[in-house]
Amino acid sequence: MVQFSDAKNGSKTCSFNKKYLHSVYNPENEAKNFVSTIKSTFTPSCIIIIEPALSYCAPFLRECFPNSTLAAIRILSKEFSFTDYLWDKIIDFSSLQNFSETLFNIFGEETLLSTLFYSWKPSESVFSFECGEIWKGIKSAVKKGRDVLATRSYFSRRWLINSVKFCSQTQNLFTLKKIQKDILIAASGPSLHESLHFIKEKRQEFYLIAVSSAANVLISKNITPDLILSCDGGYWAKKHIEFSKSENLFFALTDEAASPTKLLQSGKIVPLSYEDSIGSEILKSLGINFIFAKRNGTVSGTALEFALALTDKKVYFSGLDLCPSKSMQHTEPNLLEKINSHHDKRLKTKETRQTYARFSSEGSLALYRSWFKSIPSVKADRVFRLSDSFKYDYDLLPIKDIFWSQVNFSSSKKSSLPQKQERKKITQSELFNKIKEILKSDKTDTELFPLENILIKRTIDDEQKKIIQAEKDKKKQELILKIERILF
């Protein structure tokens, strides 16, 4: 329990279970001394203090770091809420199911990697367990931010190249209206196998979206999805959607996805694009109608957000295991498994490969589970994981697990097909000029070179800044030349 009292200098101080959270003599001077110990060789985007109690440090932080966002992580949110106005952001640790994921969602990778984190020392002493858990969450969020930034730095230019190919090669574009029935998303986890006969039996009762790795499984069982979704920008991802016959299939593709040239030129494509991405700017400039997708570490996460926006009814998952399997990691037939099997040898066996895949995948799968478990209840209330009594190793609560025998799909109405959209004719030269214009913007520059931009902000040496800037300019020119070779 928090008890408030007067310090010797007349200011308010307080204690928790008879342990003081501020000086009993001069809490302002204590806070000033605390802030004086905070040193930085760069201008931090944000400064986050763990349980600053009465927030005496906030004005001194504002004075020393006028261009930084100030945030407090509260352990006792109600008791100190009357001082929250001193901060730009307040995070209530006690109310969060997944603190690390929330922290990442609030600040994003670029801000987290240029943030200073500190504990108010008396709070760290009094709330040692809670502060320990908060520091674990901060470490996890920063690690995720580092990994995401590394991925963006490596893939952002590849994603742009995929977008250029998408915009220059797609011919048969379609738009999609709201779906007035439940949606079933087929993922490719091992549990999908036991659901296949139910999917086939009840096929007309729901709208069926297959993530790219599950599409071949369904088609091999003569089950035609309403839509096949692919959003992975990696080279091997396109192998999942290389079909010899695809004229009766519709594909929802992000412009950044790695897609076979044949599919782009002759397939039926519903364009998707990530909000505020470079690709979305290019699509807008060309007058192409597209649906916003949400970026996610796994295609199943993107598929869920897409499905929730596509219908007001329920969304079901089959094959969403998100855990390593003792044998096959995916329901067969899986095209990447087929490709990898060609390299199996006596001294490099299939069992060795599968064992390695099992243990090496746990880290990323844990992150994916964490994301699904952090879905707000307003969304999770209409999302279900569907199987035939399959025993999952991990739950995804608040997403509920149910069986096929428990499901009554809300509608059996026939779904409307995607509608063809006319594409404006544009020359390759016109497209190239539009792309070059878009690449001039600061926003695009940040998207393509996130790591270099953070380094420039964090570096105080002017000569070093010039070196980083020169290297960035060189990479940009090489990218423009590569785009030119693709288009001409």
Solvent accessible surface area in square Angstrom, and as a share of the most:
residue,aa,sasa,rsa
1,M,162,0.72
2,V,15,0.08
3,Q,103,0.46
4,F,90,0.37
5,S,47,0.30
6,D,97,0.50
7,A,7,0.05
8,K,156,0.66
9,N,71,0.37
10,G,57,0.55
11,S,23,0.15
12,K,111,0.47
13,T,1,0.01
14,C,0,0.00
15,S,8,0.05
16,F,38,0.16
17,N,97,0.50
18,K,178,0.75
19,K,122,0.52
20,Y,109,0.41
21,L,0,0.00
22,H,5,0.02
23,S,28,0.18
24,V,47,0.27
25,Y,141,0.54
26,N,60,0.31
27,P,0,0.00
28,E,58,0.26
29,N,75,0.38
30,E,49,0.22
31,A,0,0.00
32,K,114,0.48
33,N,82,0.42
34,F,23,0.10
35,V,4,0.02
36,S,64,0.41
37,T,92,0.53
38,I,9,0.04
39,K,155,0.66
40,S,43,0.28
41,T,100,0.58
42,F,25,0.10
43,T,89,0.52
44,P,1,0.01
45,S,46,0.30
46,C,0,0.00
47,I,0,0.00
48,I,0,0.00
49,I,0,0.00
50,I,0,0.00
51,E,0,0.00
52,P,1,0.00
53,A,0,0.00
54,L,13,0.06
55,S,0,0.00
56,Y,39,0.15
57,C,1,0.01
58,A,2,0.01
59,P,70,0.44
60,F,48,0.20
61,L,0,0.00
62,R,88,0.32
63,E,134,0.60
64,C,76,0.46
65,F,28,0.12
66,P,93,0.59
67,N,127,0.65
68,S,7,0.04
69,T,43,0.25
70,L,0,0.00
71,A,0,0.00
72,A,0,0.00
73,I,0,0.00
74,R,0,0.00
75,I,16,0.08
76,L,24,0.12
77,S,26,0.17
78,K,180,0.76
79,E,70,0.31
80,F,0,0.00
81,S,60,0.39
82,F,122,0.51
83,T,10,0.06
84,D,34,0.18
85,Y,172,0.65
86,L,45,0.22
87,W,15,0.05
88,D,75,0.39
89,K,82,0.35
90,I,61,0.31
91,I,5,0.03
92,D,40,0.21
93,F,41,0.17
94,S,81,0.52
95,S,76,0.49
96,L,55,0.27
97,Q,165,0.73
98,N,33,0.17
99,F,15,0.06
100,S,23,0.15
101,E,8,0.04
102,T,36,0.21
103,L,0,0.00
104,F,25,0.11
105,N,99,0.51
106,I,73,0.37
107,F,20,0.08
108,G,21,0.20
109,E,23,0.10
110,E,46,0.20
111,T,38,0.22
112,L,3,0.01
113,L,33,0.16
114,S,10,0.06
115,T,14,0.08
116,L,26,0.13
117,F,34,0.14
118,Y,59,0.22
119,S,4,0.02
120,W,3,0.01
121,K,123,0.52
122,P,31,0.19
123,S,0,0.00
124,E,53,0.24
125,S,86,0.56
126,V,31,0.18
127,F,9,0.04
128,S,77,0.50
129,F,149,0.62
130,E,56,0.25
131,C,1,0.01
132,G,32,0.30
133,E,60,0.27
134,I,0,0.00
135,W,85,0.30
136,K,134,0.57
137,G,9,0.09
138,I,7,0.04
139,K,154,0.65
140,S,48,0.31
141,A,1,0.00
142,V,42,0.24
143,K,105,0.45
144,K,42,0.18
145,G,0,0.00
146,R,133,0.49
147,D,53,0.27
148,V,44,0.25
149,L,7,0.04
150,A,59,0.45
151,T,56,0.33
152,R,25,0.09
153,S,17,0.11
154,Y,142,0.54
155,F,51,0.21
156,S,4,0.02
157,R,56,0.21
158,R,89,0.32
159,W,33,0.12
160,L,4,0.02
161,I,13,0.07
162,N,19,0.10
163,S,1,0.01
164,V,0,0.00
165,K,77,0.33
166,F,3,0.01
167,C,0,0.00
168,S,24,0.16
169,Q,39,0.17
170,T,0,0.00
171,Q,105,0.47
172,N,45,0.23
173,L,0,0.00
174,F,22,0.09
175,T,43,0.25
176,L,21,0.11
177,K,131,0.56
178,K,91,0.39
179,I,5,0.03
180,Q,109,0.48
181,K,9,0.04
182,D,0,0.00
183,I,0,0.00
184,L,0,0.00
185,I,0,0.00
186,A,0,0.00
187,A,6,0.04
188,S,7,0.04
189,G,9,0.09
190,P,38,0.24
191,S,1,0.01
192,L,0,0.00
193,H,118,0.53
194,E,48,0.21
195,S,0,0.00
196,L,10,0.05
197,H,105,0.47
198,F,38,0.16
199,I,0,0.00
200,K,107,0.45
201,E,126,0.56
202,K,47,0.20
203,R,38,0.14
204,Q,134,0.60
205,E,58,0.26
206,F,1,0.01
207,Y,4,0.02
208,L,0,0.00
209,I,0,0.00
210,A,0,0.00
211,V,2,0.01
212,S,10,0.06
213,S,16,0.11
214,A,0,0.00
215,A,0,0.00
216,N,31,0.16
217,V,0,0.00
218,L,0,0.00
219,I,55,0.28
220,S,58,0.38
221,K,86,0.36
222,N,126,0.65
223,I,4,0.02
224,T,73,0.42
225,P,5,0.03
226,D,37,0.19
227,L,0,0.00
228,I,1,0.00
229,L,0,0.00
230,S,0,0.00
231,C,16,0.10
232,D,74,0.39
233,G,6,0.06
234,G,16,0.15
235,Y,111,0.42
236,W,135,0.48
237,A,11,0.09
238,K,46,0.20
239,K,44,0.19
240,H,18,0.08
241,I,2,0.01
242,E,78,0.35
243,F,31,0.13
244,S,104,0.67
245,K,157,0.66
246,S,22,0.14
247,E,104,0.47
248,N,119,0.61
249,L,13,0.07
250,F,21,0.09
251,F,0,0.00
252,A,0,0.00
253,L,0,0.00
254,T,0,0.00
255,D,0,0.00
256,E,11,0.05
257,A,5,0.04
258,A,8,0.06
259,S,18,0.11
260,P,14,0.09
261,T,68,0.39
262,K,136,0.58
263,L,10,0.05
264,L,6,0.03
265,Q,92,0.41
266,S,70,0.45
267,G,1,0.01
268,K,61,0.26
269,I,0,0.00
270,V,1,0.00
271,P,1,0.00
272,L,0,0.00
273,S,0,0.00
274,Y,13,0.05
275,E,114,0.51
276,D,93,0.48
277,S,2,0.01
278,I,13,0.07
279,G,2,0.02
280,S,0,0.00
281,E,55,0.25
282,I,0,0.00
283,L,0,0.00
284,K,108,0.46
285,S,45,0.29
286,L,12,0.06
287,G,40,0.38
288,I,8,0.04
289,N,89,0.46
290,F,42,0.17
291,I,46,0.23
292,F,95,0.40
293,A,4,0.03
294,K,115,0.49
295,R,104,0.38
296,N,37,0.19
297,G,63,0.61
298,T,19,0.11
299,V,35,0.20
300,S,7,0.05
301,G,0,0.00
302,T,0,0.00
303,A,0,0.00
304,L,1,0.00
305,E,29,0.13
306,F,6,0.03
307,A,0,0.00
308,L,12,0.06
309,A,70,0.54
310,L,11,0.05
311,T,0,0.00
312,D,110,0.57
313,K,70,0.29
314,K,87,0.37
315,V,0,0.00
316,Y,6,0.02
317,F,0,0.00
318,S,0,0.00
319,G,3,0.02
320,L,2,0.01
321,D,6,0.03
322,L,19,0.10
323,C,18,0.11
324,P,25,0.16
325,S,20,0.13
326,K,172,0.73
327,S,65,0.42
328,M,48,0.21
329,Q,41,0.18
330,H,76,0.34
331,T,6,0.04
332,E,70,0.31
333,P,51,0.32
334,N,6,0.03
335,L,39,0.19
336,L,46,0.23
337,E,27,0.12
338,K,127,0.54
339,I,43,0.22
340,N,64,0.33
341,S,43,0.27
342,H,135,0.60
343,H,118,0.53
344,D,42,0.22
345,K,142,0.60
346,R,202,0.74
347,L,154,0.77
348,K,134,0.57
349,T,44,0.26
350,K,75,0.32
351,E,116,0.52
352,T,82,0.48
353,R,55,0.20
354,Q,25,0.11
355,T,68,0.40
356,Y,159,0.60
357,A,34,0.26
358,R,71,0.26
359,F,137,0.57
360,S,64,0.42
361,S,30,0.19
362,E,56,0.25
363,G,50,0.48
364,S,47,0.31
365,L,29,0.14
366,A,39,0.30
367,L,73,0.36
368,Y,53,0.20
369,R,20,0.07
370,S,26,0.17
371,W,42,0.15
372,F,0,0.00
373,K,75,0.32
374,S,34,0.22
375,I,12,0.06
376,P,76,0.48
377,S,73,0.47
378,V,119,0.69
379,K,59,0.25
380,A,1,0.01
381,D,91,0.47
382,R,59,0.22
383,V,0,0.00
384,F,24,0.10
385,R,0,0.00
386,L,0,0.00
387,S,2,0.01
388,D,59,0.30
389,S,66,0.43
390,F,63,0.26
391,K,185,0.78
392,Y,35,0.13
393,D,103,0.53
394,Y,90,0.34
395,D,67,0.35
396,L,0,0.00
397,L,106,0.53
398,P,39,0.24
399,I,1,0.01
400,K,94,0.40
401,D,63,0.33
402,I,30,0.15
403,F,80,0.33
404,W,5,0.02
405,S,108,0.69
406,Q,115,0.51
407,V,15,0.08
408,N,138,0.71
409,F,25,0.10
410,S,66,0.43
411,S,16,0.10
412,S,86,0.55
413,K,139,0.59
414,K,189,0.80
415,S,25,0.16
416,S,58,0.37
417,L,116,0.58
418,P,11,0.07
419,Q,87,0.39
420,K,107,0.45
421,Q,16,0.07
422,E,155,0.70
423,R,57,0.21
424,K,144,0.61
425,K,204,0.87
426,I,47,0.24
427,T,80,0.46
428,Q,68,0.30
429,S,58,0.38
430,E,85,0.38
431,L,1,0.01
432,F,19,0.08
433,N,85,0.44
434,K,70,0.30
435,I,1,0.01
436,K,71,0.30
437,E,108,0.48
438,I,27,0.14
439,L,2,0.01
440,K,145,0.61
441,S,47,0.31
442,D,123,0.64
443,K,92,0.39
444,T,4,0.02
445,D,23,0.12
446,T,51,0.30
447,E,38,0.17
448,L,0,0.00
449,F,0,0.00
450,P,0,0.00
451,L,78,0.39
452,E,17,0.08
453,N,21,0.11
454,I,15,0.07
455,L,78,0.39
456,I,34,0.17
457,K,145,0.62
458,R,91,0.33
459,T,27,0.15
460,I,130,0.66
461,D,75,0.39
462,D,98,0.51
463,E,109,0.49
464,Q,79,0.35
465,K,65,0.28
466,K,129,0.54
467,I,108,0.55
468,I,20,0.10
469,Q,68,0.30
470,A,61,0.48
471,E,81,0.36
472,K,11,0.05
473,D,73,0.38
474,K,122,0.52
475,K,58,0.24
476,K,40,0.17
477,Q,96,0.43
478,E,92,0.41
479,L,8,0.04
480,I,32,0.16
481,L,80,0.40
482,K,96,0.41
483,I,1,0.00
484,E,66,0.29
485,R,164,0.60
486,I,52,0.26
487,L,9,0.04
488,F,130,0.54
